[in-house]
Amino acid sequence: MNKSITTPESLQPATELAVDLFDNWFDPIETEVRARSRQFIEELIRSELDAALSRPRYGRSQMAGNEAKAGVTGHRHGSRKRSLTGTFGPIEIAVPRARLTTSEGGTAEWKSQALRAYQRRTLAADALIAGSYLAGTNTRRVRRALAALFGGTVGKDTVSRTWRKVKSDWDAWNSRSLADEPIVRLILDGTVVRVRLDRKATSISLLVVLGVRADGQKVLLAIRSMGGESAEAWRTVLGDLIKRGLRRPEFLIVDGAPGLDKAIAAVWDGVLVQRCTVHKHRNLLAHAPERLHEEITADYNDMIYATTPEEIATRRKAFIRKWRLKHRAVADSLEEAGDRLFTFARLPPSQWRSLRTTNAIERLHEEFKRRIKTQTVLPSADTAAMMFWALLASGQISMRKVDGWQTVPVENQIRTYSWCNPPRIGRQRMRPALFTVRDRGASLSRPSACASHYSSERKISECGADAPRPEQ
């Protein structure tokens, strides 16, 4: 018994409707623009050939009878069809051909400067394809995304070839001189991405260096793909920056990775370093059970976001005193960061927000990973670094000036804070916290002065060994 099954008509055309949805959207403006584009391009190339031959088509040279002085002579010999894809869509044009007489007496094929040999797409079309790829569309989806514009002539192979054209700009950026960059501050951090190495998905580290100019503008200085965040990896990155002329910065913001700290000590020993307060907050939470997280966060934020250096010092002591008794691992973790966690307090308060953390780079990491989310694994390590750079170079991600940019130059602004007699806690003496109170360059006969004697003037009164402690 034969049984015929028919699909309801309401379900049958669904797929066809999705495929042909926009096919009947005829636009006379687009059609006319493409026709005029073909005429314009052909006329442009013909005018270029007329100038090379010193005469129009079917015309005689303006220097007839004296061709030797014309410099270039030759003859036309037909035309050939060329397909060209631009922002106006795919078109087919007739490109004239000619042979020019050379100085040696031979002839050579004429080559148009407007339409290069083997060129199939305009630069604007390549930029559009690369921009779609950077916006988070993977190579296979670009064809569908740009089908209405390019008529299906762009596939994943076209995207890959277009992307490779960016490499010349990438190489030039990597070798540019940094001698003229007025960099006063660096932000250093790394992120992990998955790439394909030997046909296997492998995690690599991208080491990123962000600079802050004297006018407060952030600028990407380096992005390198390395095996990890070891001291040698960071020394390679910093050494390359110095080799290209980067001047010694006045302030560094880091995430606290041991390898980075060692590299900085080897390259720029003595430079002020701020450890990211967000990274340290995560460390503190990792050392405590979840039920204490809310309380730790409240105490930590009260300390970090205090409004004056003296208040920060007081709350720092209170934090350590409390958590040494309640959960010692938390207090030990805070003390491990040392004074580097509070270096931001040595600069004007207007800059504190941009000095406390490496959030400027973390935000770039988030945006970068959002763009590559459609690609589980990137093709190579070089592609990962190049995509990170291209997102900024193409303007898809823009960076604003840092908060407090009006007072970014830190020369003669740096102050230090401490109390002379560290208080005892139980049987232990607290390590001195927030340093010495003095302006950079101020002459002091003694190495320390109390936070209670803080002054914004260049000359600060000295403090004796029995000076009073700051108020609790």
C-alpha positions as CSV (number, residue, x, y, z in Angstrom):
1,M,0.0,0.0,0.0
2,N,1.5,3.3,-1.1
3,K,1.1,6.1,1.4
4,S,1.7,9.7,0.3
5,I,2.5,12.3,2.8
6,T,2.1,15.9,2.0
7,T,3.5,18.8,4.0
8,P,1.1,21.5,4.9
9,E,1.4,24.6,2.6
10,S,1.9,26.8,5.6
11,L,5.1,25.0,6.5
12,Q,6.4,24.4,3.0
13,P,7.6,27.8,1.8
14,A,9.2,28.8,5.1
15,T,12.7,27.9,4.1
16,E,12.4,29.3,0.6
17,L,11.0,32.5,2.1
18,A,14.0,32.9,4.3
19,V,16.4,32.5,1.4
20,D,14.6,34.7,-1.1
21,L,13.3,37.3,1.4
22,F,15.2,40.3,-0.1
23,D,15.4,39.1,-3.7
24,N,12.4,41.1,-4.9
25,W,13.5,44.3,-3.2
26,F,14.3,46.2,-6.4
27,D,15.9,49.6,-5.8
28,P,16.1,51.8,-9.0
29,I,18.6,54.1,-7.2
30,E,21.1,51.3,-6.5
31,T,20.7,49.9,-10.0
32,E,21.4,53.3,-11.6
33,V,24.3,54.0,-9.3
34,R,26.0,50.7,-10.3
35,A,25.5,51.4,-14.0
36,R,26.9,54.9,-13.7
37,S,29.8,53.4,-11.6
38,R,30.7,51.1,-14.5
39,Q,30.7,54.0,-16.9
40,F,32.7,56.3,-14.6
41,I,35.5,53.7,-14.0
42,E,35.8,52.8,-17.6
43,E,36.1,56.5,-18.5
44,L,38.7,57.0,-15.7
45,I,40.9,54.2,-17.1
46,R,40.5,55.4,-20.7
47,S,41.6,59.0,-19.7
48,E,44.6,57.5,-18.0
49,L,45.6,55.7,-21.2
50,D,45.0,58.8,-23.3
51,A,47.5,60.7,-21.1
52,A,50.0,57.9,-21.5
53,L,49.7,57.8,-25.3
54,S,49.5,61.6,-25.5
55,R,46.4,61.3,-27.7
56,P,42.7,60.3,-27.4
57,R,41.2,57.2,-29.0
58,Y,41.1,57.5,-32.8
59,G,43.1,60.7,-32.5
60,R,46.6,61.9,-33.5
61,S,49.3,63.0,-31.1
62,Q,49.4,66.6,-30.2
63,M,53.1,66.4,-31.2
64,A,52.5,64.7,-34.5
65,G,55.5,64.8,-36.7
66,N,57.8,65.1,-33.7
67,E,57.0,61.8,-31.8
68,A,60.6,61.5,-30.6
69,K,60.1,64.5,-28.2
70,A,56.8,63.1,-27.0
71,G,58.7,60.9,-24.5
72,V,56.2,58.0,-24.6
73,T,54.5,56.5,-27.7
74,G,52.6,53.3,-28.4
75,H,49.4,51.9,-29.7
76,R,46.1,50.5,-28.4
77,H,45.2,46.8,-29.0
78,G,41.6,46.1,-27.8
79,S,40.3,45.6,-24.3
80,R,39.6,42.9,-21.8
81,K,36.8,42.2,-19.3
82,R,37.6,42.6,-15.6
83,S,35.3,42.0,-12.6
84,L,35.5,44.5,-9.8
85,T,33.8,44.6,-6.5
86,G,33.4,47.8,-4.5
87,T,31.1,49.4,-2.1
88,F,28.9,49.9,-5.2
89,G,28.6,46.2,-5.6
90,P,30.1,43.7,-8.1
91,I,30.4,45.0,-11.7
92,E,32.1,44.0,-14.9
93,I,34.2,46.6,-16.8
94,A,36.1,46.8,-20.0
95,V,39.7,47.7,-19.4
96,P,41.6,49.0,-22.5
97,R,44.9,47.5,-23.5
98,A,48.0,49.1,-25.0
99,R,51.6,48.7,-25.6
100,L,54.1,51.5,-25.0
101,T,57.4,52.0,-26.7
102,T,60.3,51.8,-24.2
103,S,63.6,53.7,-24.2
104,E,65.4,50.6,-25.5
105,G,63.3,50.5,-28.6
106,G,61.1,47.6,-27.5
107,T,57.5,47.6,-26.3
108,A,55.9,46.9,-22.9
109,E,52.3,46.3,-21.8
110,W,50.7,49.4,-20.4
111,K,49.6,49.1,-16.7
112,S,46.9,51.2,-15.2
113,Q,47.7,53.0,-12.0
114,A,44.1,53.4,-11.0
115,L,43.3,49.7,-11.4
116,R,46.2,47.5,-10.3
117,A,47.0,44.2,-12.0
118,Y,44.9,41.3,-10.6
119,Q,42.9,43.7,-8.5
120,R,39.4,42.4,-7.9
121,R,38.2,44.6,-5.1
122,T,38.6,48.3,-4.2
123,L,40.4,49.3,-1.0
124,A,37.1,50.5,0.4
125,A,35.5,47.1,-0.1
126,D,38.5,45.4,1.6
127,A,38.2,47.8,4.5
128,L,34.5,47.0,4.8
129,I,35.2,43.2,4.8
130,A,38.0,43.6,7.4
131,G,35.8,45.8,9.5
132,S,33.0,43.3,9.5
133,Y,35.5,40.6,10.7
134,L,36.8,42.8,13.5
135,A,33.2,43.6,14.6
136,G,32.8,40.0,15.6
137,T,31.6,38.3,12.5
138,N,33.6,35.1,11.7
139,T,34.9,34.4,8.2
140,R,32.0,32.1,7.3
141,R,29.3,34.6,8.3
142,V,30.8,37.5,6.4
143,R,29.4,36.2,3.1
144,R,25.8,36.2,4.5
145,A,26.3,39.5,6.3
146,L,27.5,41.3,3.1
147,A,25.5,39.3,0.5
148,A,23.1,42.1,-0.3
149,L,26.0,44.5,-1.0
150,F,28.5,42.2,-2.7
151,G,26.1,39.7,-4.3
152,G,27.7,36.7,-2.7
153,T,31.1,37.3,-4.3
154,V,32.8,37.4,-0.8
155,G,33.5,34.1,1.0
156,K,35.6,33.0,3.9
157,D,38.7,32.7,1.6
158,T,38.2,36.3,0.5
159,V,38.0,37.4,4.2
160,S,41.3,35.6,5.0
161,R,43.1,37.2,2.0
162,T,41.8,40.6,2.9
163,W,42.9,40.2,6.5
164,R,46.4,39.3,5.4
165,K,46.7,42.7,3.8
166,V,46.6,44.3,7.2
167,K,49.9,42.6,8.2
168,S,52.1,45.2,6.5
169,D,50.5,47.9,8.6
170,W,50.9,45.7,11.7
171,D,54.6,45.2,11.0
172,A,55.1,48.9,10.5
173,W,53.4,49.6,13.8
174,N,55.5,47.1,15.7
175,S,58.8,48.7,14.4
176,R,57.8,52.4,14.8
177,S,60.0,54.7,16.9
178,L,58.7,55.7,20.4
179,A,61.3,58.4,20.9
180,D,58.8,61.2,20.3
181,E,56.1,59.7,22.5
182,P,55.7,61.8,25.7
183,I,54.8,58.8,27.9
184,V,54.7,59.5,31.6
185,R,52.8,56.4,32.8
186,L,52.5,52.7,31.8
187,I,49.8,50.2,32.5
188,L,50.9,46.6,32.0
189,D,48.7,43.4,32.1
190,G,48.2,40.2,30.3
191,T,45.3,38.1,29.0
192,V,44.9,34.5,27.8
193,V,43.4,33.5,24.5
194,R,43.1,30.2,22.7
195,V,44.9,29.7,19.3
196,R,45.6,26.9,17.0
197,L,49.2,25.6,17.2
198,D,50.2,22.4,15.4
199,R,46.5,21.8,14.8
200,K,45.7,21.8,18.5
201,A,44.0,24.4,20.6
202,T,46.5,26.0,22.9
203,S,46.3,28.8,25.5
204,I,48.8,31.6,25.1
205,S,49.3,34.9,26.8
206,L,49.0,38.3,25.2
207,L,51.1,40.8,27.0
208,V,49.7,44.4,26.6
209,V,51.4,47.7,27.4
210,L,49.3,50.8,27.5
211,G,50.9,54.2,27.8
212,V,49.5,57.5,29.1
213,R,50.9,60.7,27.4
214,A,51.6,63.9,29.2
215,D,48.2,65.2,28.1
216,G,46.4,62.2,29.6
217,Q,45.6,60.4,26.3
218,K,45.9,56.6,26.5
219,V,47.8,54.9,23.6
220,L,48.6,51.3,22.9
221,L,52.4,50.8,22.9
222,A,52.9,47.0,22.5
223,I,51.0,43.8,22.2
224,R,53.0,40.6,22.1
225,S,52.0,36.9,22.1
226,M,54.1,34.9,24.5
227,G,53.9,31.5,26.2
228,G,53.2,33.0,29.6
229,E,53.8,36.0,31.9
230,S,57.2,35.0,33.1
231,A,60.0,37.5,33.9
232,E,61.8,36.7,30.7
233,A,58.6,37.2,28.6
234,W,58.0,40.6,30.2
235,R,61.7,41.6,29.9
236,T,61.5,40.9,26.2
237,V,58.5,43.2,25.8
238,L,60.0,46.0,27.9
239,G,63.4,45.6,26.2
240,D,61.8,46.1,22.8
241,L,60.1,49.3,24.0
242,I,63.4,50.7,25.3
243,K,65.1,49.7,22.1
244,R,62.6,51.7,20.1
245,G,63.2,54.8,22.1
246,L,60.7,54.7,25.0
247,R,61.8,57.0,27.8
248,R,61.8,55.9,31.4
249,P,58.2,56.3,32.7
250,E,57.4,58.0,36.0
251,F,54.6,55.7,37.1
252,L,53.7,52.0,36.5
253,I,50.4,50.2,37.2
254,V,50.7,46.4,37.3
255,D,48.5,43.4,38.2
256,G,51.0,42.0,40.7
257,A,52.3,39.1,38.7
258,P,55.7,38.0,40.1
259,G,57.3,37.8,36.6
260,L,56.3,41.4,35.8
261,D,57.7,42.6,39.1
262,K,61.0,41.0,38.4
263,A,61.2,42.4,34.9
264,I,60.4,45.9,36.1
265,A,63.1,45.6,38.8
266,A,65.6,44.6,36.2
267,V,64.7,47.3,33.7
268,W,63.4,50.3,35.6
269,D,64.4,49.9,39.2
270,G,63.2,52.7,41.4
271,V,60.2,53.7,39.3
272,L,57.0,54.2,41.3
273,V,54.7,51.1,41.0
274,Q,51.0,50.8,41.8
275,R,49.6,47.4,42.3
276,C,46.0,47.0,41.0
277,T,43.6,47.2,43.8
278,V,41.0,45.1,42.0
279,H,43.4,42.2,41.6
280,K,44.3,42.4,45.2
281,H,40.6,42.4,46.2
282,R,40.2,39.1,44.3
283,N,43.2,37.7,46.1
284,L,41.6,38.6,49.5
285,L,38.4,36.9,48.6
286,A,40.2,33.8,47.5
287,H,41.8,33.5,51.0
288,A,38.4,33.5,52.8
289,P,35.2,31.5,52.9
290,E,32.3,32.8,50.9
291,R,30.3,33.9,54.0
292,L,33.0,36.5,54.8
293,H,33.3,38.0,51.2
294,E,30.7,40.7,51.8
295,E,32.3,41.9,55.0
296,I,35.8,41.8,53.5
297,T,34.6,43.8,50.5
298,A,33.1,46.5,52.7
299,D,36.2,46.9,54.8
300,Y,38.5,46.9,51.8
301,N,36.5,49.5,49.9
302,D,36.3,51.7,52.9
303,M,40.1,51.6,53.0
304,I,40.9,51.9,49.3
305,Y,38.3,54.6,48.6
306,A,39.1,56.8,51.6
307,T,39.4,60.5,50.6
308,T,42.8,61.4,52.3
309,P,46.1,59.6,52.7
310,E,45.9,59.9,56.4
311,E,42.4,58.2,56.4
312,I,43.8,55.4,54.1
313,A,46.6,54.8,56.6
314,T,44.2,54.7,59.6
315,R,41.8,52.3,57.8
316,R,44.7,50.1,56.7
317,K,45.8,49.6,60.2
318,A,42.2,48.9,61.3
319,F,41.8,46.3,58.5
320,I,44.9,44.4,59.4
321,R,44.1,44.5,63.1
322,K,40.6,43.2,62.6
323,W,41.4,40.5,60.0
324,R,44.5,39.2,61.7
325,L,42.3,38.1,64.6
326,K,39.2,37.1,62.5
327,H,40.9,35.4,59.5
328,R,44.7,35.7,59.4
329,A,45.1,34.7,55.8
330,V,43.2,37.8,54.7
331,A,45.5,40.1,56.7
332,D,48.6,38.3,55.4
333,S,47.4,38.7,51.8
334,L,47.0,42.4,52.3
335,E,50.4,42.8,53.8
336,E,51.9,40.8,51.0
337,A,51.1,43.7,48.6
338,G,52.9,46.1,50.8
339,D,53.1,49.8,50.2
340,R,52.7,49.3,46.4
341,L,49.0,48.9,46.9
342,F,48.8,52.5,48.1
343,T,51.2,54.3,45.8
344,F,48.3,56.1,44.2
345,A,48.0,58.2,47.4
346,R,51.3,59.9,46.6
347,L,49.7,61.8,43.7
348,P,46.9,64.4,43.6
349,P,43.5,63.0,44.5
350,S,42.1,64.0,41.1
351,Q,44.2,61.2,39.6
352,W,43.4,58.4,42.1
353,R,40.6,56.9,40.1
354,S,42.8,56.2,37.1
355,L,45.8,55.1,39.2
356,R,44.3,52.5,41.5
357,T,43.6,49.8,38.9
358,T,44.6,48.3,35.5
359,N,41.0,48.7,34.4
360,A,42.0,50.6,31.3
361,I,43.6,47.4,29.9
362,E,40.9,45.1,31.4
363,R,38.3,46.9,29.5
364,L,40.2,46.3,26.3
365,H,40.5,42.6,27.2
366,E,36.8,42.3,27.6
367,E,36.0,44.0,24.3
368,F,38.6,41.9,22.5
369,K,37.2,38.6,23.9
370,R,33.6,39.8,23.0
371,R,34.7,40.3,19.4
372,I,36.4,36.9,19.1
373,K,33.5,35.0,20.8
374,T,32.3,33.7,17.5
375,Q,35.7,32.1,16.9
376,T,36.4,29.4,19.6
377,V,40.0,29.2,18.5
378,L,42.0,31.8,16.6
379,P,44.1,30.7,13.6
380,S,47.5,31.6,15.1
381,A,49.2,33.6,17.9
382,D,50.1,36.4,15.5
383,T,46.5,36.7,14.4
384,A,45.4,37.1,18.0
385,A,47.9,40.0,18.6
386,M,47.1,41.6,15.3
387,M,43.4,41.5,15.9
388,F,43.8,43.2,19.3
389,W,45.8,46.0,17.7
390,A,43.5,46.3,14.7
391,L,40.4,46.9,16.9
392,L,42.2,50.1,18.2
393,A,43.9,51.0,14.9
394,S,40.6,50.8,13.0
395,G,38.8,53.0,15.5
396,Q,36.3,50.3,16.4
397,I,37.5,50.8,20.0
398,S,38.6,54.3,21.1
399,M,40.3,55.3,24.3
400,R,39.6,58.5,26.1
401,K,41.9,60.5,28.4
402,V,42.4,59.3,31.9
403,D,40.5,60.8,34.8
404,G,42.4,63.8,36.2
405,W,44.4,64.3,33.0
406,Q,44.9,68.0,33.8
407,T,47.4,67.0,36.4
408,V,48.9,63.9,34.9
409,P,52.6,65.0,34.7
410,V,53.8,63.8,38.1
411,E,57.1,65.6,38.3
412,N,57.3,67.6,41.6
413,Q,53.8,66.3,42.5
414,I,54.7,63.0,44.2
415,R,54.4,63.0,48.0
416,T,55.0,60.2,50.5
417,Y,53.3,59.4,53.7
418,S,54.0,57.4,56.9
419,W,53.9,57.5,60.6
420,C,57.2,57.4,62.5
421,N,56.3,54.9,65.2
422,P,54.4,51.9,63.8
423,P,51.9,50.8,66.4
424,R,52.2,47.4,68.0
425,I,49.5,44.7,67.4
426,G,49.8,42.0,70.0
427,R,53.4,41.0,70.0
428,Q,54.1,42.1,66.5
429,R,54.9,45.5,65.2
430,M,53.1,46.6,62.0
431,R,55.3,47.2,59.1
432,P,55.4,50.9,58.2
433,A,52.6,51.8,55.8
434,L,52.3,54.7,53.6
435,F,55.9,56.0,53.4
436,T,57.3,59.5,54.1
437,V,55.6,62.9,53.8
438,R,57.6,65.0,51.4
439,D,57.3,66.5,47.9
440,R,59.6,65.0,45.3
441,G,62.8,66.9,45.3
442,A,62.3,68.5,48.8
443,S,65.5,68.5,50.9
444,L,65.1,66.9,54.3
445,S,67.9,66.2,56.8
446,R,65.9,63.3,58.2
447,P,64.4,60.5,56.1
448,S,60.9,60.5,57.5
449,A,58.1,62.8,58.6
450,C,54.8,62.1,60.1
451,A,51.5,62.0,58.2
452,S,50.1,64.3,60.8
453,H,52.6,66.9,59.6
454,Y,51.6,66.6,55.9
455,S,51.8,69.8,53.9
456,S,51.4,70.5,50.2
457,E,54.2,73.0,50.2
458,R,57.6,72.1,48.9
459,K,59.3,72.6,52.3
460,I,57.9,70.5,55.1
461,S,58.8,70.7,58.7
462,E,60.9,67.8,60.1
463,C,59.6,65.3,62.6
464,G,61.5,63.9,65.5
465,A,61.6,60.3,66.5
466,D,59.1,60.9,69.3
467,A,56.6,62.7,67.0
468,P,53.0,61.9,67.7
469,R,51.2,59.2,65.8
470,P,48.3,60.0,63.5
471,E,44.9,59.9,65.1
472,Q,43.2,56.5,65.0
